[in-house]
Amino acid sequence: MVAGISIPTFILVGLAAVPYVDRNPSVLPGDRKIAITLFTVLFMFGAVLTIIGSFFRGEGYNWIWPWAQGVFFEL
């Protein structure tokens, strides 16, 4: 529930809220530090969770270190 629904929903809602949080009328990237920072943090959080979910799981979705037992991958 938490990993499959709550956290991805938080990431998507956060990314959608970035334009409303930063009300700066400027269109120059140098003037939009808050929007760029929020987007980068939320995007990287989602990317890290995706990498963890893909490579750091074993049988039954249990946590493993990939170099200890090999990568468990089913396509």
C-alpha positions in Angstrom: 0.0 0.0 0.0 2.6 2.5 1.0 5.2 1.7 -1.7 2.7 1.1 -4.5 0.1 3.8 -3.9 1.0 6.4 -1.3 4.5 7.3 -2.3 4.0 7.5 -6.1 0.8 9.6 -5.4 2.9 12.0 -3.2 5.5 12.3 -6.0 3.0 13.0 -8.7 0.9 15.5 -6.6 4.2 17.2 -5.6 5.3 17.5 -9.2 1.9 18.9 -10.3 1.9 21.4 -7.4 5.3 23.0 -8.3 3.9 25.6 -10.6 1.4 26.7 -7.9 3.9 26.8 -5.1 6.3 29.1 -7.0 4.3 32.1 -8.2 7.3 33.9 -9.7 6.1 35.6 -13.0 9.6 35.4 -14.5 10.3 32.8 -17.2 14.1 32.8 -16.8 15.4 29.7 -15.2 17.8 31.7 -13.1 14.9 33.5 -11.4 13.0 30.3 -10.6 15.2 28.7 -8.0 12.3 27.3 -5.9 10.5 25.6 -8.8 13.7 24.1 -10.1 14.8 22.9 -6.7 11.3 21.4 -5.9 11.1 19.6 -9.2 14.6 18.3 -9.0 14.1 16.9 -5.4 10.8 15.2 -6.2 12.1 13.8 -9.5 15.2 12.4 -7.9 13.1 10.9 -5.0 11.0 9.1 -7.6 14.0 7.9 -9.6 15.8 6.6 -6.4 12.6 4.7 -5.4 12.3 3.2 -8.8 15.9 2.0 -8.8 15.5 0.6 -5.3 12.3 -1.2 -6.3 14.0 -2.7 -9.4 17.4 -3.8 -8.2 17.2 -4.2 -4.4 14.5 -6.8 -4.2 14.7 -10.5 -4.0 12.3 -13.4 -3.8 9.0 -12.2 -2.4 10.1 -8.6 -2.8 12.4 -8.8 0.2 15.3 -6.4 0.5 18.6 -7.8 -0.8 21.9 -6.4 -1.8 22.3 -7.1 -5.5 26.0 -8.0 -5.2 25.2 -10.6 -2.5 22.7 -12.8 -4.2 22.5 -11.5 -7.8 19.8 -9.4 -9.3 16.3 -11.1 -9.3 14.6 -9.9 -12.5 11.5 -11.3 -14.2 10.4 -9.8 -17.5 
